[in-house]
Amino acid sequence: MARDARPLAGLAVLVTRPAGRGGELVRILARSGARVEARPTIAIEPPVDAAPAERAIAGLAGYTWIVFTSAHGVRCFFATAERVLGRPLALGIPVAAVGPATAEALRERGVVAHVIAEEAHAEGLAASLVSRIGAADRVLVVAPEARRDALERGLDATGATVDVRAFYRNVPASGVAEVARDVHGGRFDVAVFTSPSTVRRLIAAGAAAGLDVLPALGRMGLVAIGQVTALALADLGLPVGAIAERPSDDGIAAAVMRIAAGRVLASPTVSGPASCKRTPLHEEHVRAGARMVEFAGWHMPIQYAGVVDEHLAVRTRAGLFDVSHMGEVRVRGPQAVAFLQHVTSNDVARLEPGRAHYTGLMTPEGGFVDDLLIYRLGPDELLAVVNAANTAKDVAWLREHARGFEVELADESDAWAQIALQGPLASAILRRSCALDLAPIRYYHFRHGDVATVPCLVSRTGYTGEDGFELYAPAEAGAQLWRALLESGAADGLRPVGLGARDTLRLEAKMALYGNDIDETTTPFEADLGWIVRLGKGEFVGRAALVAQQERGIARKLTGFEMSGRAIARHGYAVLHSGAEVARVTSGSHAPYLKKNIGLAYLPLALAEPGTGIEIDVRGRAEPARVVPTPFYRRPASP
């Protein structure tokens, strides 16, 4: 029998394109001999009932805003509009888009998004639009049916009339699980992924069905449509065989041809998260479906279920954080304590083994090189825990100032996994897995012991304003510890929590964020952190400048404020008084537990008294606010 000479003969290809859009591609690949299956993992068009979408198009003149939640929604909307109107649609009202891919899909159609909301959930949309729309507005949201209720609730706070219309519907979870099972079973040789969402949904469906599809995908030839999709695959450690830069049928077919012909790109050029550092828990986050972002050079989870849900879980139950990106520097030697006394503002000599404190690594001018924790491990051995973005800078600073001291410094950042268990139920959850008696471990105390058979430094510290613990474990055991804690706390509602909620939690508790609230230009006295300065301990770097500032008095102070209306203050917004700019917002956000919009700024002392009225320039509008006491949130006293 003659051999089939077609270039793709016998090749089994999975195309994750939405139904209705892959027909020509399937035909091109089939002509080349491939066995092609178009198995969408995200959107199907049209919706079950297209009538509401068509009515929305016919009544576009009654809307004042349109919000698009996905690039596919853009395509379906404009296709529906052309079918209903019989001509291409020209939009003349403001448009908001969720994410850069959606904004790019709009730009391809000549539409510039007025607002780009990075958070693809109800809270993110509301936060991005709250200062732009009001009760007089009528907003059309183009989103799948599954998101309808959450979006309507999230945007309800704006007071606007909100119509959520589905121009497409998502593939049922059972359908995606079938695709995952076929991938896991080796049905396909090549997979074509059309977007990051198609990748994430397939992985999540496999995990929900008890299947790890990553090894199977690793054995396949993978085609990514666009750089963003290539990044999503690379972030999972999957080899990207070829990248189709444009989503044309011919371009995708050519990419599949390159794989089939053996001309696979060994390492397609991708940049961004794929080149970031990864914590020992990275795969745990990916498998759990976390939204991953670049943060301080690390690829970190920004959220799982949503910032608000995770924030409230920590305030009312418990949350689990991966903070393994933090830096750890071991300081040992006969002059270890004297050295740290010299470079930090707090009194290290007062620390006994088993205790820790918060302090500042100071510049000669009295500003912050960094803020950090110091743990006294023994008489001549301490551990400094520094911010992820500053680790290299801090290590260099410490080494430079260690000259003349009999001390040894070791950057152990890569050797540690650090997990924070925070919330009112944290102690009860940890007790089930911990061999230690937790009762004697008071705030800013620590002990060594096994947690879920993993040797840990167990510290009663945190960055949320709640009771809780930070666990330092060997990096290679981090994933084991993470899984054990989640299992132990499942019945109590323990949730994994991303960096988004970590930021809103620390802001409610008025815990400073380096780079926003403190840096080399701010002093502890100005930052309302005078309690970490021990001028009486003797000379240290920055002491002279701090003594001089204390004597003359500070001119400004890091102060909390609360917005009077629905507008949200963001980092960098101008603070106004009597029409003049007096400061810039250092941190600002919606406070999910307090249900208020709050922020911090370095205000002149004359304006720093609670009750003082100020204004925040929110995109050109002066929004009223007032100074309030801080911290904004204090946890209830233990019974």
N, C-alpha and C positions, 0 to 999 in steps of 0.2 A: 504493500500500500504506500502511495506517495505521501511524503511528509507534508503537512500543512505549512506552506511558506509564509503565511501571514505573520507579521512581526509580533503580534500579541497572542498567537495561537495557544490555547490552553490556560491562559492567565486569568485568574479569578479576581475581579476588581470590585471593591465596595466603594460606592459614591454616597457621601452623606448629604448631598444636596437636597433641599426641600422638594417634595413632589411637585411636578408641574414645571420645574426649571431644569431638569437634568436630561430631558428627552434627546436633544441633539447630541449631547456628550455621549450618552449611551450608544447612540447610533454610530458615532465616529469610532468609538472603541470597539464596538461589535464588528464593524467592517474590517477591523484589523485582527479579528480572531478572538478577542477577549470575551470571557463570560462576565457580563456586567450586571450588578444589582444596585439599583438606586434605592437606598434604605435611609430615609431622612431620620435624624435624631432630634431635630428641633421643630421646625415649622412646616405645617401643611397649609396649602391655600386651595380654595377659599375657606372662610369660616363655615361652621355648620349652617348658620343662617346669615346670608350675605346682606339681607335687607337693611338691617340697622346701619351697616357701614355705607351702603349706597345712599341711605337717607342723610347721613352725616355729610357726604360729599355734596349732595344736592342743596344742603343748608349751610354751606361753608360761610356764607355772608354773615351768619349770626354769631360766629365765633370771633373772639379777640386774641386767642393764642392756640397754637397746636403744639403738642408734645409728642415726640417720637421716641420710643424706648429701644428700638433696634434698627439696624440697617435693613433687615428683611421687612420690617414694618413700613419703612420708607418705600421700598420697591412695590409692596402690595398696595399701599395707599395710592401711589401715583398710577399704577396699572388700573386700579378700580376707578380712579378719577377719570382717566382717559376713556374707559369703557362707558361710564355714566354720562360724561359730558360730550363725548365724541370728539374731543380735542385735547392737546396737552394742557396740563393745569399750571397756571401761574399763581403762586401764593403771594398775597399782599398783606399778610398779618404776621406778627412776631412768632418765631418758631424756637422751641427748645429741643435739645437732643441729649440722650443719655449716651455718653462716651464718644470718643473720637471716631470710631467706625461709623456710628450713626451720623455724626456730623459730616463725615466724608461722603457718605451716600447722598446726603442732601446737597453737598457742594457739586456733586456730579450732575445734579439736576438744576443747578443754578440758584440754589437756596442757601443762604448763609444763616446758621443758627445764632440767635441772639444770646442764648444761654446754653452751655454744655454742662450737664450734670454728670459728674463722675460716678456717683453712687446709683447703681441701677436697681433701686428699690423705692418704695413709697416715701420713706423718710428723706432719702437723698433728693428725690424730685421736689418734695415740699420745701426742703432747705434751700434749694437753688432758686425756687420760684417765689418764695414767700414775700420777698421784698419787691417783686415785680408785678404781682397781680393782687386784686382785691375783690370785694363783693360785687363790683359792677362787671367783672369779667366772666366770660363763658369760655371754658377751656376744653378743647377736644384732645383726648389722649389716645394715641394709636398704640394699642397693646393687646397681647393675646388674652383670651378669656380667663385663663388661670390667674391673671394678675388683677382682674377687674376690681374685686372687693378691696384688696389691699391698697390699690392706687386711689380709689375713691375715698377711703378712710384717711390716707396720708395727705391728700390734697384738700380735704374738707376744712382743715384749720385755716385755709386762706380765705374762706368765705365766698369763694367764687363758685359758679355753677360748673361742675365738672362732668363731662360725658366721656366715658371710656368705651371705645369702640374697637372691636376685634376685626381686623382686616385679614387675619389668618388665625389658625389655631395650632397649638403645639401637639406633637406626637404624644400619645398616651405613654406613661411610664412603662406599661407592659410591652409596648411596641419597641421601645429603646432597649428593654431588657432582652428581647429576642435578638436584636442586633448584637448586643454584648455576648450572648451565648454563642452565636455563630462565629464571632471573632475569637472567642476563647477556644472554641472547638477546631480552629484552624481552617475554616471554610474559605478564607480569602488569602490571596497572595499580596495584594496591593490595596491600600485604603486611601481614598481622597477625602481630606477634611476641608470643609469650606469656610469654617470660622472657629474661633476659640470655643464658642458655645457648643459646637458639635463635638469637640474633644471632651470638654468637661462633662457633658451630659452622658456620653458613652461610658466614661470612667465611673461616674457616680451610679449609673444604672447597673453596671457590673458589680460594683461594691455592694449595692442593695440586694443583689441576687446572690451574694456570697462568692462572686467570681473576681479574681484579679486578672484583668485583661491586659495589664501592662506588658508582661512577658510575651504574650501573643503578638501584641502590636510591635514589640521590639524585634520580632522575627520577620515582620512584613516590610514591604517597601511602602514608605509613607510619602504622600504628596500633600503639601500644604498650599492652600490658595492665599497668597499674601504673607508678608513678613510677620504680622501679628499672630496668624495661625501657626506659623513656623515657631515662633517664640513659645506658644502654648505647648507645643509638642516637645520642644527642647527643654522646657522647664520641668517636664516629666522624665527627663533623661532619655527620651526617645530619639533615635536617629532620623533626621529629616532627609529623605532621599532626594527630593526635588521640590523647588518652590515655583509655583505658577504665579507670577507677579500680577497678572490680571485675570479676573474670573471669567475669561472667554472660554468657550468650549474647545476651540483649537489650541489655546494655550495650555489648558489642563491636559488635553490628550497628548500634547507634545511632552509634558512632564512625565506622564505615565510611560510614554515611549522611551524616554531616557532611562527610566528604571529598568524596563524590560530589556533594553539593549545592553544593559550592564554599565552604562555611563552614569552611574549614580554619583552625585556630589558627595564627597567624603564629609565635608563640613560646610554646608551652605552658610553664607554670611548673615548672621543674625546678631543683633545687639540689644542691650537692655537686660531684662531679668535673667536671661540665660547665662549672662556673665557675672551675675551677682553671687555673693557667698550664700551658702545654705546652712541652716542650723541642723543639728542632728535629728530634728523632728520634722524636717521639710516634707518627707514623704507622707507622714501622718496627716499633715494639713491638706496636701493635694488629694489624698484618698478621701478625705472628709468633705471635699468640694469647697474648700475655703477660697475666697477671692484673694489672690496673691498680688503683691505690689513690691516695688523696689523701695527700701527704706534704709538709709544710711549705708548703702552698699550691700544690703542683705535682701534676699527674697523672702518676704514675710507675709503672714496672713493679716489682711486688713479687717476681714469679717468672715463669719460663717453664715449664721441665720439672718444677721442684720445688726447694726450697731445698737439700736434701741433695745432689742430683745436681749442682747448680750449684756448691755449696761444694767438693765433691770435684774437680770439673773444674778449679777454680782451683788447688787444692793439687797436683794431679797433672799437669795439662796447661796450660790457659789459659782465661781468661774475659774477656768484653768487657762493660764497664759504661757506661751512660749516666749521667754525672754533670754534665750540662749545667745542672742546677738550681743548681749552686754559683754564688756571686756573684764577679764580677771587678771590681776597682777599680784604675784606672790612677792612679799618683801621679807627677807630674813637676814639675820646676822646680829652681832652684839650691839650695833647701833641702829637697828631697824626702827625702834620707837623714836629715837632722837631724830632720825632722818624724816620720818613722817610728821613729827612735830614741826620740823623746819619748813615743810612745803605745804602744809594744810593749816586751816584756821581753827579747827576744834582742838581739844586737849586730848591727844592720843594717850598720854601718860595715865589718864584717869580710867582708861579701859582696862578691865580685867579679862583674862582668858574666858571666852564664852560670851563676850559682849561685843556689840557693834555700835557705830554711830554714823550719823550723816555729817558731812563736812564739805569744805570747798578746797580745791587745789587753786592756789591764788597766784595772780601776777604781781609783780612789784608795785603796780598801781592800785592794787586792791580789788581788781576784777577777777572774774572766774575763768580759769583755764578750763575747769570742769567742776561739776558737783559729783560726789561719789560717796559710797559707803566703805567703811573700814572695819574689818573683822579682826579681833585679837585672837589668833589661833593658839598662841603660846607666848612665853616671856619674850622671845626674840623672833617671833614669826607672825606676820599679819597678811591679810588678803585685802587688796583694794579692788572694788568693783566700780568700773567706770562706764560712761555712756558709749554705745556702739560707734557712733559717728566720730568719737574723740579718741578711740583706743590708741591708734598709732601716734597721734599727737601727744597724748598723755604719757605713753611709754617713753617717747623721746624726751619729753619734759622731765620726767622722773630720772631718767638716765643722766641727763645733763646736770641736774642738781644733786645727783648722788656722789659726785666727785668729792673726795675728802671724807666720805663716810664709809665705815666698815660695814657694808651692806651688799646683799645680792638681790638683784631684781630678775624675775622670770615672768614673761608674758605667757600665761597659761590659758588664754582665751579659747583656743581651739580644743582644749582638753575637757571643757566643762559643758554640760547641758544645764540650763537654769530654767526651772518651772515655778511659776507663781500660782498658788492656790489661795484664792481670796473670796471673802464673803462671810456672812454670819454663820453658815454651816461648815466653813472650812475646817475648823478644829474637829468636828464630829466625823467628817469624811476622812481626814488624814489619820485619825486615831485608829480606824479599822485596818489600815495598812502599815502602821508604824509600830516598830518595836519599842520606841521611846515613850516615856511618860511626858505628855505635852504640857501638863499643868505648870511645871516649874519654868517653862520657857516663856518668859515675859516679853513684852514689847522691846525690840532691839537686843534680845538675847538669842543665843543659838546653842545647839548641841549637835554632836555627831551620832548617827544611828542608821539602821536599815529601814527603808521604806519600800515595801513590796520586794524585799530581798536585795534591794539596790542600796549600796552604801551612800549616804547623803550627809551634807551639812544642812541641818534643818533650822531655818532662821525665821523668827517671828517679825517679819518686816513686809513691806509692800508699798504699792504706788497707786492705791485706789481709794484710800480713806476708810477701808473696811479692815476688820480683823483678818488675819491670814498668815500664810507662810510662803517663804521663798526657799526652794529646794535646789541645792547644788549637787549634781551627780556626775559621774564619769560620762563623757560624751557618748560612748558606745552603748551605755545603758539607758540613755535618755528616752528612746522610743518605748522601751519596756515600762519605764516608770510612768510615762504619759498615759499609756493604755491602761495600766493598772489603776491609776487614779480616776480616770474617766469611768471605768467599770465600778469602782468602789462608790463613786458618787452618783451613779446613774439614777438610783431610786430617790435621791434628794434633789434631782433636777440640775446637777452639775453640768455646765456647758463649756465647751471650748470658746475662748474669747480672743478676738483679734485686736490689732493695734488701734482700730477706730474707737472701740469702747474703752480701751485703756486710756486714750487721750481724754475722752469726755469724763471718765471717772476721776482721773487725777485733777482735771480742771475744777470739778465740783468740790474737791477737797483742797483746792488751791495748793497743789504740789507743783513746783516750778519745772518747766521743761527747758533744758539747755538749748540754746539757739533761738528760742522764742522769748522766754521770760527772763533768762539770765544768759550772760556771755561775758566776754572780756571787758565790755564797756560798762557793766553794772556791778555794783558792790553788794555784799550781803546786807549792809544797813539799808540801802535803797530797795533791795528785794524783799524787805521784811523778814530777813533771815539772820538778824543780828544774834540770835541765840546760838548760832554755830561759830561765832567768833569769840575766842577766849584770849583777850588781849593780855590778861595777867599771867599767861603761861610762859612768857618770855618771847624772845625774838623769833619771827618766822617771816617767810616771804610775803610781802604786802602789808606787814604790820604797821610800818610807819605811815603809809598812806591811809590806812583805816583809822589809826589814832587821830590823824589830822582831820579826817572827815567827821569823826565823832565829836571832836572839839568844836568845829565850826558848824556842825549840823548839816543834815541832808537837805537838798532842795527839791527832791522828788521822791515818790514812794510807789512801789507796786501795789496797786489798789484794785479792788473788785468793783464791778458795776453790773447793773441789771437793766436790760432794755425795757422800756415802758410799753412798747408795742410788739408786733410780731416779727420785726426785722431782726436779723442775726448779725452780730458783729463778727468779723473775721480778722485773722492776723494781718496786720499792715494797714487796716482802715484808720483814717484820721479821727482823732478825738477833738471835738470842738467845744469852745466855751465863749459865749458872746460873739459868735461868728468867726473866731480865730482858732487856728489849730494849736493845741497845747500838748498833744502826745499822739502816740500811735498804739493801736491795740496790739498787745503781745500775744494773747490767746483769746479766742472767742468761739462760742458754740452754743447750740441748743443743749440744755441740761435735761436729759431724759427723765431722771428721777424727780427732779424739782419742778419739771414742766415750765421752765423759764429759759430765757435767752440771756447768757451771762458772758462776762469777759474780764480781762485784766489789762491794765495800762499803767505806765509810770506817770502819775499825775503830779503836778506841782502841789506842795503841801497845803496850800490854801484851798485846793479843790478836793483834797483827799478825805474830807470828813463825810461820814455816812449821811445820806440825805441830799448831798450836793447834786444839783442838776447839771448834766453835761449832754452833749449830742455826739452821735457817731455818724460819720459820712459814709453812708451805704450806697455806693454807686451813684453819687451825686446828690443824694437826698439826706438832709440832716434829720436823723432819727433820734428821738428823745431817750435818755437813759438817766439813771441816778446811781450815785455811789452807795454801796451797801457794805456791811461788815463781812469779813471773811474769817474762816473758810465758808464757802456757800453752803456746804453740807458737813454736818458732824454726825458720826454714827451714834445710834442710841447707846446709852450706858448699859453694860451687861447686867442682867438681873442678879 
